[in-house]
Every structure is written in C-alpha cells, then in structure tokens.
Amino acid sequence: MFQCIFLLSFAISQNPIQLNNGLVLMSDIKFADSDGDKEHSRALLMDVAFPAKSKMLLPAVIFVHGGGWSSGKRQDGLKAINMLAMGGYFTATIDYRLSKEQGFPAAVHDSKAAIKFLRSNAHVLGIDPERIGIVGYSAGGHIAALVGFSTGDQFMDGLINGNDVPTDVVCIGSISGALMPQFAKGDGKKIYEEWALQESDVTLSQSLPHLYLDPSDPPIYLLCGEDDQVCPVEWTHSFVDKLKQYSISYEIEIVSNQGHQISSPNSYMGLLAFLDEHLGGHAKSSFSDFLKKTKKSGNDRN
C-alpha cells in the first residue's frame, strides 16, 4: 500500500521505474540540492529498490559507493541494493559530491541529507524511520562511518534538507573501508589529503571517524579482504582498538584469499545477518535462497 503511493507520486514526475522479480527499481530520484557554491551546486540523486508488495513498514539501508573520494557513481551500488531489497528492505544508493566538486565534509553532508530525506518522507516511502542503516564500500565505508558516528555534530550534520531532522542510524556496515586513512602512503595519501584538506576551514583530524566515537554510538560490521592492499587489514584492527576504548559493539570478518574487491558472494552473509539482526529484514536467508537457485540453474544448463 505505502509503496503504491510512492510509485504514483513519482510516476507523475516520470522517474524511470522497473518491476523485476517482485522488486520495484526506480532511478534518478532527487533527494536534495547540494549546498556548494553556485558553480558546483547540483541536484543529488538516488536510485532505490524495494519489494513491490509489503504489509509492514520496511527497514531502510543507504549504500555509499567507493572510489577514493574522487571517482565512482551511485550506480556502482545497484547490485548491493537489489540484494538487500530481496530481503525486505527499502534500499537507496546515493550521489555525493566528489573531491573534484568539493572536499570534506561535503560528502558527509550529502549522505546525511539522504538520511533526512528518507526520514522526512517515511510515511510516503513506507519505511520505518526508526530503522535506517548505512553501508559503504572503500571510501564509502569511511564516509558511512563518519555519518554513523557523528550524529548530532552540527558541523558534520550540515544544513542540507534542514537541521531539524535527526541523522542517526541504527547500524553501520563497512566493506573494505578506509577507516584509518591517515595511515595511507604514496598516491593513497595524496588522494585522501586532497579531499580531506581541500576546504580551508577544516583540519585532517575532523575527517577521521575514530575521533567522533562515544559509548552511545551504533554497532558496526567490518568486512575486510585478507589480502587488501588498498585498505590493509591492519587499518581495521587499529580501528577496532579505538572501538574497544568506547565499548562500541562491532563485528569483524576477515575473508581469506580476497583483496580490496571481495568477489565471493558467500563472504557477505555475515554482513547481511548483522543488518537483519539490527534492522529486522531477512536479507541473509533471501540471498542464500537466491544463490542456491542460481547454482541449480547453472547445473541444469550443464
């Protein structure tokens, strides 16, 4: 019922809509205007996926793409949001301003604006405003951590979509996340600092997630490839030490024989179970069934 209202309202504005295997897929939904100067200000868009039929309010997950703060696009998260939508989530993969447009904290403001959009429009979207999570890959994992751990910080919350809508999330997921980017060397260090220090009124420390930690923070899931050379496992272990100092709940999974891009589908089962536990979906069982059907279909063709 709620999703039908959403479809009708956006059909009028001619947003592209697809129906596929019980999911509704919509693209190019404007959730905000960036707050940069006139030269760089632009519409911020999201692509969403959700079950076509649902009798209950849905939990929501926002996906933040990677790309070293300087590249990547929201469409990089389409597979991820489809996987979660199969498990009963309203999911969105979002735009955020890259370093060529504006440096830190613009990407954080944009991501929090997406949270404000979902929460402000929860009655139309058919989502539960108290069950919103965020997941990011690589640089997106870093941004997701900054978003999740800086709730209530005026500098980090930003003004896009107002300053009276909470930006808190229930949980955070980091996939190959650049959680301790200050350890980067060579080109990685240059890319990070060009983004983090682009604006004259910020310091490097303000872009470090661990400096926003406090005991009230939401739990985080840390998924890492054992052979990751971009965001080495050592960074994640160092971040875990910071979490322990504040007794913040976390789960960590180090996947053997995987690098920065974790390509093994089964490696994501732990993250899905974590999201299900905290948000109330059923992504793990749905994705498991999908993999079984895919395997059987492949065997039948052979």
VOZATOR-404593 format. One record per residue (C-alpha): residue number from 1; residue in one letter; z, x negated, y. Coordinates in pm, 1 decimal. Example, Ala and Ser with C-alpha at 12.3 -4.5 7.8 and 13.67 -1.06 7.14 Angstrom:
// residues 2
[node 1; 'A'; [780.0; -1230.0; -450.0]] [node 2; 'S'; [714.0; -1367.0; -106.0]] 
// end
This chain:
// residues 302
[node 1; 'M'; [0.0; 0.0; 0.0]] [node 2; 'F'; [104.3; -267.5; 251.1]] [node 3; 'Q'; [-192.6; -486.4; 159.9]] [node 4; 'C'; [-431.2; -191.7; 212.1]] [node 5; 'I'; [-306.2; -154.8; 571.2]] [node 6; 'F'; [-361.2; -525.8; 623.1]] [node 7; 'L'; [-713.3; -507.1; 483.1]] [node 8; 'L'; [-807.4; -213.9; 701.0]] [node 9; 'S'; [-673.6; -371.8; 1017.6]] [node 10; 'F'; [-863.3; -695.6; 963.8]] [node 11; 'A'; [-1178.5; -528.6; 831.5]] [node 12; 'I'; [-1226.6; -388.6; 1180.3]] [node 13; 'S'; [-1236.8; -743.7; 1318.3]] [node 14; 'Q'; [-1488.6; -841.5; 1046.5]] [node 15; 'N'; [-1286.8; -1117.2; 884.3]] [node 16; 'P'; [-1460.0; -1226.3; 561.8]] [node 17; 'I'; [-1299.6; -1055.6; 259.6]] [node 18; 'Q'; [-1348.4; -1119.8; -112.3]] [node 19; 'L'; [-1199.0; -948.5; -415.7]] [node 20; 'N'; [-1170.7; -1175.3; -717.9]] [node 21; 'N'; [-973.1; -1124.5; -1040.5]] [node 22; 'G'; [-716.5; -897.6; -880.0]] [node 23; 'L'; [-675.8; -1112.4; -569.3]] [node 24; 'V'; [-774.4; -1045.4; -211.5]] [node 25; 'L'; [-912.6; -1351.7; -31.3]] [node 26; 'M'; [-950.9; -1345.4; 346.3]] [node 27; 'S'; [-1062.2; -1623.3; 578.2]] [node 28; 'D'; [-1069.1; -1712.5; 947.3]] [node 29; 'I'; [-760.1; -1513.6; 1043.9]] [node 30; 'K'; [-638.5; -1621.5; 1385.9]] [node 31; 'F'; [-263.8; -1675.4; 1388.1]] [node 32; 'A'; [-226.8; -1849.1; 1725.3]] [node 33; 'D'; [-383.4; -2037.6; 2010.3]] [node 34; 'S'; [-275.4; -2399.6; 2022.3]] [node 35; 'D'; [-62.6; -2494.9; 2320.1]] [node 36; 'G'; [-251.6; -2811.2; 2409.1]] [node 37; 'D'; [-428.2; -2873.2; 2737.5]] [node 38; 'K'; [-741.6; -2671.6; 2809.3]] [node 39; 'E'; [-970.5; -2942.4; 2675.9]] [node 40; 'H'; [-809.5; -2943.2; 2331.9]] [node 41; 'S'; [-668.7; -2590.9; 2304.1]] [node 42; 'R'; [-832.0; -2383.0; 2031.2]] [node 43; 'A'; [-771.0; -2092.8; 1801.0]] [node 44; 'L'; [-563.1; -2175.5; 1495.0]] [node 45; 'L'; [-687.1; -2003.9; 1179.6]] [node 46; 'M'; [-554.7; -1937.5; 832.0]] [node 47; 'D'; [-713.3; -1836.5; 503.3]] [node 48; 'V'; [-497.7; -1612.8; 285.9]] [node 49; 'A'; [-479.9; -1490.7; -73.3]] [node 50; 'F'; [-259.0; -1219.3; -219.9]] [node 51; 'P'; [-250.0; -966.6; -505.7]] [node 52; 'A'; [-472.6; -665.6; -445.5]] [node 53; 'K'; [-200.5; -435.3; -575.1]] [node 54; 'S'; [172.1; -466.9; -522.9]] [node 55; 'K'; [450.4; -211.4; -508.3]] [node 56; 'M'; [701.8; -460.6; -371.4]] [node 57; 'L'; [722.6; -681.7; -66.5]] [node 58; 'L'; [574.4; -1020.5; -151.2]] [node 59; 'P'; [728.6; -1363.2; -101.3]] [node 60; 'A'; [508.9; -1589.2; 111.3]] [node 61; 'V'; [410.6; -1956.9; 90.6]] [node 62; 'I'; [233.5; -2158.1; 359.7]] [node 63; 'F'; [25.9; -2457.9; 246.7]] [node 64; 'V'; [-21.7; -2759.1; 477.7]] [node 65; 'H'; [-319.2; -2980.9; 391.2]] [node 66; 'G'; [-319.9; -3359.0; 388.7]] [node 67; 'G'; [-549.0; -3614.2; 549.3]] [node 68; 'G'; [-335.4; -3879.6; 714.9]] [node 69; 'W'; [-265.0; -3659.8; 1020.4]] [node 70; 'S'; [-624.1; -3736.5; 1128.1]] [node 71; 'S'; [-853.1; -3550.5; 885.9]] [node 72; 'G'; [-857.6; -3273.3; 627.2]] [node 73; 'K'; [-903.6; -2899.9; 671.5]] [node 74; 'R'; [-727.5; -2580.2; 576.0]] [node 75; 'Q'; [-992.1; -2506.8; 310.6]] [node 76; 'D'; [-851.7; -2801.6; 114.0]] [node 77; 'G'; [-565.8; -2570.0; 16.3]] [node 78; 'L'; [-772.9; -2284.9; -127.7]] [node 79; 'K'; [-708.3; -2375.8; -491.7]] [node 80; 'A'; [-336.5; -2402.7; -424.0]] [node 81; 'I'; [-307.2; -2064.5; -253.8]] [node 82; 'N'; [-511.9; -1894.3; -526.2]] [node 83; 'M'; [-283.2; -2041.9; -790.4]] [node 84; 'L'; [21.9; -1906.1; -609.4]] [node 85; 'A'; [-134.2; -1568.1; -531.3]] [node 86; 'M'; [-188.4; -1514.5; -904.5]] [node 87; 'G'; [188.0; -1543.2; -933.8]] [node 88; 'G'; [267.5; -1263.2; -690.4]] [node 89; 'Y'; [275.1; -1448.7; -359.4]] [node 90; 'F'; [117.0; -1387.1; -20.9]] [node 91; 'T'; [-22.2; -1731.9; 49.6]] [node 92; 'A'; [-181.4; -1896.1; 351.6]] [node 93; 'T'; [-349.1; -2231.8; 407.1]] [node 94; 'I'; [-347.4; -2318.3; 775.0]] [node 95; 'D'; [-511.0; -2510.7; 1055.5]] [node 96; 'Y'; [-311.2; -2759.3; 1254.9]] [node 97; 'R'; [-416.5; -2998.7; 1527.3]] [node 98; 'L'; [-515.3; -3342.5; 1402.1]] [node 99; 'S'; [-450.0; -3671.0; 1580.6]] [node 100; 'K'; [-791.8; -3668.5; 1749.7]] [node 101; 'E'; [-686.8; -3344.7; 1920.6]] [node 102; 'Q'; [-319.3; -3404.6; 1989.0]] [node 103; 'G'; [-40.5; -3613.8; 1843.4]] [node 104; 'F'; [308.6; -3530.7; 1722.1]] [node 105; 'P'; [468.8; -3275.9; 1749.8]] [node 106; 'A'; [158.8; -3051.7; 1782.0]] [node 107; 'A'; [105.2; -3024.4; 1403.7]] [node 108; 'V'; [467.9; -2918.9; 1359.1]] [node 109; 'H'; [439.5; -2659.1; 1634.9]] [node 110; 'D'; [121.2; -2521.5; 1477.2]] [node 111; 'S'; [280.0; -2496.3; 1132.0]] [node 112; 'K'; [585.4; -2323.1; 1273.3]] [node 113; 'A'; [355.5; -2086.9; 1462.8]] [node 114; 'A'; [216.4; -1981.2; 1123.6]] [node 115; 'I'; [569.3; -1900.1; 1005.0]] [node 116; 'K'; [629.5; -1696.6; 1321.0]] [node 117; 'F'; [302.8; -1510.3; 1264.6]] [node 118; 'L'; [392.8; -1414.5; 907.8]] [node 119; 'R'; [745.8; -1318.0; 1000.7]] [node 120; 'S'; [642.8; -1115.5; 1307.7]] [node 121; 'N'; [376.0; -929.1; 1110.4]] [node 122; 'A'; [566.5; -895.4; 783.6]] [node 123; 'H'; [557.9; -514.8; 795.9]] [node 124; 'V'; [177.7; -519.9; 818.2]] [node 125; 'L'; [123.1; -800.4; 570.1]] [node 126; 'G'; [355.3; -653.4; 308.7]] [node 127; 'I'; [569.1; -965.4; 282.5]] [node 128; 'D'; [942.4; -1018.4; 276.2]] [node 129; 'P'; [1028.8; -1205.5; 598.7]] [node 130; 'E'; [1337.7; -1350.0; 431.9]] [node 131; 'R'; [1134.7; -1514.9; 153.0]] [node 132; 'I'; [899.5; -1765.0; 312.5]] [node 133; 'G'; [844.7; -2115.4; 177.6]] [node 134; 'I'; [626.7; -2408.8; 277.7]] [node 135; 'V'; [439.0; -2665.3; 67.0]] [node 136; 'G'; [239.7; -2965.4; 185.0]] [node 137; 'Y'; [29.5; -3244.0; 38.2]] [node 138; 'S'; [46.5; -3606.7; 158.2]] [node 139; 'A'; [67.0; -3597.8; 540.6]] [node 140; 'G'; [104.7; -3222.6; 494.9]] [node 141; 'G'; [413.9; -3291.0; 284.9]] [node 142; 'H'; [555.5; -3488.5; 574.7]] [node 143; 'I'; [478.5; -3201.9; 815.5]] [node 144; 'A'; [624.9; -2946.3; 573.3]] [node 145; 'A'; [947.8; -3147.5; 555.9]] [node 146; 'L'; [964.2; -3173.5; 935.2]] [node 147; 'V'; [912.6; -2797.4; 959.6]] [node 148; 'G'; [1169.7; -2710.8; 694.5]] [node 149; 'F'; [1442.0; -2947.7; 810.1]] [node 150; 'S'; [1420.5; -2891.7; 1187.0]] [node 151; 'T'; [1495.0; -2520.2; 1211.9]] [node 152; 'G'; [1648.2; -2431.1; 1546.7]] [node 153; 'D'; [1546.2; -2755.8; 1715.1]] [node 154; 'Q'; [1378.5; -2638.0; 2037.1]] [node 155; 'F'; [1160.8; -2947.6; 2067.8]] [node 156; 'M'; [1031.4; -2903.8; 1712.9]] [node 157; 'D'; [1007.1; -2523.6; 1707.9]] [node 158; 'G'; [771.0; -2517.1; 2003.2]] [node 159; 'L'; [664.4; -2216.3; 2208.0]] [node 160; 'I'; [351.1; -2101.1; 2025.3]] [node 161; 'N'; [395.6; -1736.2; 1919.0]] [node 162; 'G'; [716.9; -1719.9; 2118.7]] [node 163; 'N'; [1059.8; -1876.9; 2097.4]] [node 164; 'D'; [1248.6; -1573.2; 1968.5]] [node 165; 'V'; [1113.4; -1568.6; 1610.7]] [node 166; 'P'; [1304.0; -1779.1; 1353.9]] [node 167; 'T'; [1111.4; -2061.2; 1184.9]] [node 168; 'D'; [1343.0; -2116.6; 890.0]] [node 169; 'V'; [1210.7; -2133.2; 534.7]] [node 170; 'V'; [1381.3; -2073.8; 201.9]] [node 171; 'C'; [1244.9; -2386.3; 34.1]] [node 172; 'I'; [1009.6; -2681.3; 77.8]] [node 173; 'G'; [758.5; -2839.9; -159.0]] [node 174; 'S'; [620.2; -3190.6; -107.2]] [node 175; 'I'; [323.1; -3312.8; -313.7]] [node 176; 'S'; [267.3; -3687.5; -277.9]] [node 177; 'G'; [438.1; -3650.9; 57.7]] [node 178; 'A'; [453.7; -3920.2; 324.4]] [node 179; 'L'; [824.3; -3858.8; 369.3]] [node 180; 'M'; [914.0; -4209.1; 490.0]] [node 181; 'P'; [601.4; -4305.4; 684.5]] [node 182; 'Q'; [783.9; -4574.0; 878.9]] [node 183; 'F'; [751.0; -4787.8; 564.7]] [node 184; 'A'; [370.4; -4783.6; 582.1]] [node 185; 'K'; [184.6; -5109.4; 633.2]] [node 186; 'G'; [-164.5; -5210.5; 743.5]] [node 187; 'D'; [-404.8; -4925.1; 808.8]] [node 188; 'G'; [-147.5; -4667.6; 695.4]] [node 189; 'K'; [98.9; -4787.3; 959.5]] [node 190; 'K'; [-172.4; -4779.3; 1226.7]] [node 191; 'I'; [-284.2; -4425.4; 1137.6]] [node 192; 'Y'; [71.2; -4294.8; 1134.2]] [node 193; 'E'; [176.7; -4455.3; 1460.8]] [node 194; 'E'; [-143.0; -4349.1; 1639.8]] [node 195; 'W'; [-46.6; -3989.5; 1554.1]] [node 196; 'A'; [330.0; -4017.4; 1600.0]] [node 197; 'L'; [321.9; -4205.1; 1932.8]] [node 198; 'Q'; [16.7; -4050.0; 2094.5]] [node 199; 'E'; [225.1; -3846.2; 2337.6]] [node 200; 'S'; [412.7; -4048.8; 2598.7]] [node 201; 'D'; [733.5; -3846.4; 2583.2]] [node 202; 'V'; [814.7; -3893.0; 2212.8]] [node 203; 'T'; [971.9; -4164.6; 2001.3]] [node 204; 'L'; [883.8; -4269.0; 1649.1]] [node 205; 'S'; [1221.2; -4155.4; 1517.1]] [node 206; 'Q'; [1151.3; -3796.7; 1623.3]] [node 207; 'S'; [871.8; -3778.9; 1363.8]] [node 208; 'L'; [1097.4; -3880.6; 1072.1]] [node 209; 'P'; [1215.5; -3588.1; 855.2]] [node 210; 'H'; [1538.8; -3750.7; 741.1]] [node 211; 'L'; [1672.8; -3761.2; 1097.7]] [node 212; 'Y'; [1682.8; -3379.4; 1103.7]] [node 213; 'L'; [1884.1; -3339.5; 784.2]] [node 214; 'D'; [2208.1; -3145.5; 772.0]] [node 215; 'P'; [2403.0; -2977.0; 489.4]] [node 216; 'S'; [2262.4; -2631.7; 570.7]] [node 217; 'D'; [1902.1; -2736.8; 501.1]] [node 218; 'P'; [1689.1; -2563.8; 235.9]] [node 219; 'P'; [1617.4; -2721.2; -104.3]] [node 220; 'I'; [1311.1; -2938.7; -151.5]] [node 221; 'Y'; [1090.9; -3022.2; -450.9]] [node 222; 'L'; [940.9; -3371.0; -457.3]] [node 223; 'L'; [633.3; -3419.9; -675.8]] [node 224; 'C'; [500.3; -3774.7; -696.2]] [node 225; 'G'; [248.1; -3973.9; -895.8]] [node 226; 'E'; [397.0; -4280.4; -1062.1]] [node 227; 'D'; [100.1; -4492.4; -953.3]] [node 228; 'D'; [69.0; -4360.0; -597.0]] [node 229; 'Q'; [-39.6; -4647.0; -373.3]] [node 230; 'V'; [-66.0; -4435.9; -56.0]] [node 231; 'C'; [285.5; -4288.5; -55.1]] [node 232; 'P'; [467.7; -4502.3; -312.1]] [node 233; 'V'; [742.5; -4356.7; -528.4]] [node 234; 'E'; [987.1; -4594.7; -361.0]] [node 235; 'W'; [948.9; -4395.7; -39.9]] [node 236; 'T'; [1050.9; -4079.6; -220.5]] [node 237; 'H'; [1353.3; -4246.8; -379.3]] [node 238; 'S'; [1460.1; -4365.4; -33.5]] [node 239; 'F'; [1424.0; -4011.1; 95.6]] [node 240; 'V'; [1633.6; -3879.9; -194.0]] [node 241; 'D'; [1911.1; -4119.3; -87.5]] [node 242; 'K'; [1906.3; -3951.9; 254.2]] [node 243; 'L'; [1920.9; -3605.3; 95.1]] [node 244; 'K'; [2223.3; -3707.9; -109.6]] [node 245; 'Q'; [2409.4; -3811.3; 204.8]] [node 246; 'Y'; [2398.2; -3449.9; 323.3]] [node 247; 'S'; [2434.7; -3285.4; -19.5]] [node 248; 'I'; [2095.4; -3117.4; 17.6]] [node 249; 'S'; [1963.4; -2966.6; -304.6]] [node 250; 'Y'; [1649.2; -3130.3; -439.3]] [node 251; 'E'; [1437.7; -3173.2; -749.4]] [node 252; 'I'; [1216.6; -3473.5; -808.5]] [node 253; 'E'; [937.3; -3518.1; -1060.6]] [node 254; 'I'; [755.0; -3847.1; -1111.0]] [node 255; 'V'; [431.2; -3791.1; -1302.6]] [node 256; 'S'; [322.0; -4072.8; -1531.1]] [node 257; 'N'; [-32.6; -4210.4; -1508.1]] [node 258; 'Q'; [-105.0; -4022.9; -1185.3]] [node 259; 'G'; [-177.5; -4161.7; -839.8]] [node 260; 'H'; [-180.8; -4003.7; -494.7]] [node 261; 'Q'; [-401.2; -3718.1; -614.5]] [node 262; 'I'; [-220.4; -3554.4; -904.6]] [node 263; 'S'; [-502.6; -3408.4; -1110.7]] [node 264; 'S'; [-314.9; -3291.8; -1420.6]] [node 265; 'P'; [-265.7; -2911.5; -1390.4]] [node 266; 'N'; [49.4; -2913.3; -1603.0]] [node 267; 'S'; [211.6; -3150.0; -1354.4]] [node 268; 'Y'; [254.7; -2857.8; -1115.2]] [node 269; 'M'; [460.7; -2641.0; -1349.3]] [node 270; 'G'; [790.1; -2777.4; -1217.1]] [node 271; 'L'; [694.8; -2707.0; -856.6]] [node 272; 'L'; [586.8; -2353.8; -945.7]] [node 273; 'A'; [912.9; -2293.0; -1129.9]] [node 274; 'F'; [1102.5; -2420.0; -824.6]] [node 275; 'L'; [917.9; -2181.1; -592.9]] [node 276; 'D'; [970.9; -1893.0; -834.9]] [node 277; 'E'; [1342.0; -1967.0; -854.4]] [node 278; 'H'; [1390.7; -1963.0; -478.2]] [node 279; 'L'; [1130.0; -1709.9; -368.5]] [node 280; 'G'; [1110.4; -1470.7; -661.4]] [node 281; 'G'; [748.1; -1496.0; -772.1]] [node 282; 'H'; [607.0; -1559.5; -1119.0]] [node 283; 'A'; [358.0; -1840.1; -1048.1]] [node 284; 'K'; [462.2; -2061.8; -1337.6]] [node 285; 'S'; [401.8; -1801.8; -1608.4]] [node 286; 'S'; [80.7; -1678.5; -1443.6]] [node 287; 'F'; [-61.5; -2028.6; -1412.1]] [node 288; 'S'; [38.9; -2108.9; -1769.5]] [node 289; 'D'; [-148.8; -1799.9; -1890.3]] [node 290; 'F'; [-448.8; -1899.2; -1678.2]] [node 291; 'L'; [-458.1; -2247.5; -1831.6]] [node 292; 'K'; [-436.2; -2103.0; -2182.9]] [node 293; 'K'; [-722.7; -1863.2; -2114.6]] [node 294; 'T'; [-929.4; -2142.8; -1961.9]] [node 295; 'K'; [-868.6; -2364.4; -2263.8]] [node 296; 'K'; [-953.1; -2083.6; -2506.5]] [node 297; 'S'; [-1270.9; -2000.5; -2314.5]] [node 298; 'G'; [-1374.6; -2365.0; -2332.7]] [node 299; 'N'; [-1307.4; -2378.7; -2705.0]] [node 300; 'D'; [-1505.3; -2058.6; -2762.3]] [node 301; 'R'; [-1809.3; -2209.5; -2590.6]] [node 302; 'N'; [-1795.3; -2523.9; -2806.1]] 
// end
